[in-house]
Amino acid sequence: MTHLWVRAESRANEDRVGITPDGVAALRKQGIHVTVEDSGRRIIPTADYEAAGASIAPEGSWTSAPDDALVFGLKELPEDGTPLRHRHIMFGHAFKGQPAGRVLLDRFRAGGGTLYDLEYLVDEDGRRLAAFGYWAGYAGAAVSLYAWAAQQLGGICGPIAPYRDRQALDADLRAHLDGTARPRPHAIVIGAKGRVGTGASDLLHAMGVTVTRWDMAETAHGGPFPEILGHEIFINAILAQPGVPVFVPADAVRPGRALTVIGDVACDPTSDFSPIKVYDRTTDWAQPALRVADHPPLDVVAIDNLPSLLPRESSEDYAAQLLPVLQQLDALDAGAWGRARATFDRHVSGEPA
């Protein structure tokens, strides 16, 4: 029997989950055994999973799960260096040359386990089958506006925390913007036709911000892109990958620009292919904005679990997309799972991608 082990997230400020109780019931109906670890902060209570037929295990007990269990989480594992012997389903961030990703691959080599990276669950044409994109864009644009509002008052964006729902976030953000007594800024979104860009554009529009929407056609010439520097806010919704042009070069920190906030929703500053060259590390919930220039200020927002700002909406949306793929777990050598395994095998062996 296929055994899916849903681990509790160990990362701070991570309240999301990749499967709902309805999803558990659907998997149980087709004969898949589901274990869910207890979690005091997961947005969906553990009792709801138990009622749906899941076995409940203590938080963090995946390390002693049966060898044949598929350990399913969203964000990274504790960085304790231990070998990884299980098959893991998660966002590994390990295939684009990231330093932490190289360490993760070493752990899989040492333990003989496998990574089925959620980012690489794709169809025959390479399109992702499930993504948090819309809510990542929505939340990323929101935090970028918080950063802009803080600048207008002479400060820098303070700590953020999850909201109970979208309406609560919208109301709080609108109050912060109105409190500046300034006209709304102008923003540019690159990747506006994708899920991330659509979410970002929707939030900005809801807040009364004028949005310039760019996609592949506007960036096909490869740059430079002085238009970006002519907007107060830039939202990057393009994943770092080979062939992506540089949108913000290192010298963009100089004066003579309108740009004061970059929301890098794709958030891959350590990748060799990052299109934003003015920063080299992610930000976090305690310090959402990294100031990379003064006079005028230039702040970068680059939080790599932004959808957890709205954990319920983002979890329910993502879980609905992913469930049909999870229902194919009995055939791990085929389809999207087979493609994800092949991607891992190439990288863990050091072969060219």
N, C-alpha and C positions, 0 to 999 in steps of 0.2 A: 504494500500500500504506500502510495506517495505521502510523504509527511512534510507539511509546511509548518515551520516554526517561526512565529512572528515575535521578534525580540523587542523589548522595550528600548526606546532611544536613550542613549547615554549622554548625548550632547545637551548642554544647557540651552534653554530657549527653543527646544524642539518638541512641540506638542502634537505634531502630525502623525498620521499612520497611513499605511498604503492599502489597507483593506478594512471594510466596514463589517459589522455583524451580518448584514445581508449577504455580503460576499462570502463570509465564512459559511453561512447556511448553504449557499450555492455550491461551494466546494465540497462540503460534507455530503450533499445530495448525490454528487458523482463519485463518492467513495474516497475522497482525499482527507486524510487525517490532519487536523489543524490544531496546533498548540499556540496559545497566546500568552506571552509573559505579562504578569501583573505590572501596572504602571500607575503611579499616583497622579501623573500630570498629563497623560495621553488625553486628547480632547474627547475621546469616546470611552466611557467607563468600562472597566474590565468585566463587570457583571453583564453588560450587554453582549459581550462575546461568549461568555459562558452560557447565556440563555440561547444563543444561536448554535450551540453544540461544540464549541471549542473546549479543549482541555486547557486548564490554566496552570502556568508554571511560575515560579518566583522570578522576579526581575533579575536579569543578568545571568540566568541559568543556561543560556544557549551554549556556553562553553562545554557543558556536560551533556548536551543533546545527543541522541543517537547518531552514529556516524552517517547514516543515510538520510538524515533530516536536511531539508533545504532551509537555511536560516535567512529570514526575510526582514530587512530593515530599510530605512531610508538613508540616513546619514552615516558618517564614518564610525568605525569601531574604536574602542579605547586604544590609544597608541602605546601599547605596552610591549610591543615587539614579539609577542608570542606567535609561534607558527599557526597557520590557519588550515585545519584539516577538513572543514565542512565545505559544502557548496553554499555560497553566499549570494543572495540577491540584494543589491543595494546600489546606490550611486557611489562608485569607487573613485572617480576623478583620477584615474591612473594611466590613461592611455594617450595623454598629450604632453608628456615630458615633465609633469609636475613632480617636484622633489618628493613630496609626501606620497605620491602615487608609486614612485619607484620603491619606496620602503614597503608599501602595501603589497606590491607584486613579489617582493622578496619573502614576505611572510607566507604568501600562497605557495611559493616555490618550496619553502622549508617544510610546510605542513602537508603539501600534496592536495590542497583544496582547490576550489574553482570559484571564479567570480563571474556571475551573470550580471553585468552592469546594466542598470535600468535605463541609462542613457543610450545604450546600444541594443535595446529591444526594438527592432525595426522591421518593416515589411520588405518585400522583395525589391522595392525601389529606394530603400534606405530611409524611409520616413519613420520617425518615431511613433510608436503605437500608444504611448502614454507619456504625458508631460505635465508638470506643474506650471507650464509657461504662463498661462493667463494670469494666475494669481501672483506669480513672481513679478510680472510686469506691473500689475496693479499696486502691489505693495512697494516695489522699487520706486515707482513714480511718487507714491505717497511719502516715503522717507526722503526722497529728493526734495520734495516741496517743504517738508519740515526743515531740512537743511537750509533751503533758501530763506524761509521765514526767520530762522535764527540769525542768519547773516544780516537781514534787514534791521534787526534789533541789536547788532553789534556783537553777536555771539556765534556759537557753533552748536550744532544739533546735539541735544542731550540724549540720555538713554531712552530706548523704546521698549515696549512690551506688547504682547498679543492683545488683540481686541476680541470681544465676544462675537462680533459679527461685522459685516461690511458697513452697516448703517452707523454703528458706533464709531468706526474709523473715519468715515466721511464727515460726520458731525464734528469730531474733534479737530480734524485737519482744517476744515473750513473756518472754524473759530480761530485757529492759529494764523491762517492767512489773513483773515479780516483784522486780526489784532496788529498786523504790521502797518495798517493804514496806507499801504502801497498798492499801486495797480498790479494786477496779476502779471507774472513774468511770461516771456515767450519761450517755448520749448521745442526741441527737435527730437524726434524718435526715429532711429535707424533700425530697420527690421519691422516696420510698422504693419506689414501685412501678415506677420506671423502671430502665434499665440501670445508671446511675450509682448510684442509691440502693440497688439490689440488691447491687452490688459492695461498697459501703460497709457495708451491714448485715451481709453475710456475713463481712467481716473483723472487724467489731466483735464479732459473735456468737462467732467462732472464738477471740477473745481474752478471752471471758468478760465482756464489757461488756453491761450492760442497755441495750436500744435501744428508744426510742420512735419508731415509724414513722409519719410524716405524709405525706400526698399532697394532691391537689387538694381533697378534701372538707374537710380540716382547715384549709385556708388560704383557702377561698372567701369568707369574710367580710371579707377584706382587711386585717385587723389592727386594733390592735396584737397582738403575740404574746408576752405575758409568759412563757409556758411555755418559750420558748427560753432565756430568761435563768435558768430554774430547773434547767437541765442543765449539767453541767460542759463538755460537748463538743457543738458543733453542726456538722453536716455539711450544707452546702448542695449539693443535687444538681439544682437548677432553673436552667435557662439564663436569662440576662438577656434579656428581650424585653418589648415593650409589654404592659402589663397585669399584670406580676408585682408583687405587693405588696412593701413593704419588710419584711424579716424582722428585721433588726438596725439600728435607727436610730442616728444619730450619738451620741445621748446615752446609749447603752448602755455606754459606757466608765465610767460612774459606779459607785461602790461599791454594794453591796446586791444583787449577783448571784452566782449559782453559776458562771455561764459563765466559763471561762478559756481555751478554745481554740475557734476557728472554723476549720473546714476548708472553704474555699470552692472546691470541686472545679470548679464552673462557671467560676470564675476570670475574671471580666470586669469588673474594678474601674473601668476607664475608660469603660465603657458608660454611657449616660444611664439605662439601665434596671437597673443593678446593685441587687440587693435587700439588699446589705450596705453600710452607709454609714459604717463606722468605719475604713475604709482606702481608699487611692487608688492603690496600685501593687502589682504582683505580687511574689512572693518567688522565690527561686531555690534551686538545689541547695546552694550554699555557705552561704546563710543562709535556711533553709526557713521560719522563723517571723519575723513582724514584730510586735514588741510595740507595742500601741497604747494600753495603759493599765497602771497598776500598782495594787497594794493593793485588790483582788487583781489579779494579772497578767491580761492578756487578749492572747493571741497569735493572729495570723491566719496560716494556711498557705494560700498561693495560688500554686501552681506550675502553669504552663500546659502542661507536658508530663509530667504525673504518670505516665501509663502506661509511660513509659520506665524507671521503677523496676523493672518486670518486662518487659523488652523482648521476650523470646521469646514468652511467653504472649500479650502484647498484640498483637504483630505477627501471629502466626499466627491469632488470633481475628479481627482486623480484616481481614486479607487474605482470609480465607475469606468474610466478608460482602461485601467489595468486588468480588471476582472476577467474579460474574455481571454487575455493572455495567460493569466494564472490558471484558467480552466484547461490550458493545454500542457500543464506540468507533467502529465503522464508521458509526453513525447519530447523529452528534453534534447534529443538529438536531431530534432526536425524544426522547421519553421523558424520563428523569431528566437526561440531558445537555442536552436542549433547555430544560428548566426551569431548570437551573443557569445556562445562558447567558442566559436572559431575566432572571434575577435580577441578574446582573452588568451587563447592558445598562442596566437601570433605574438602578442605582446609579452607574455610570460616567457616565451622562448627566445625573445630578442629579435624575431624576424621583422622585416619591414612591414608596416601596416598596409 
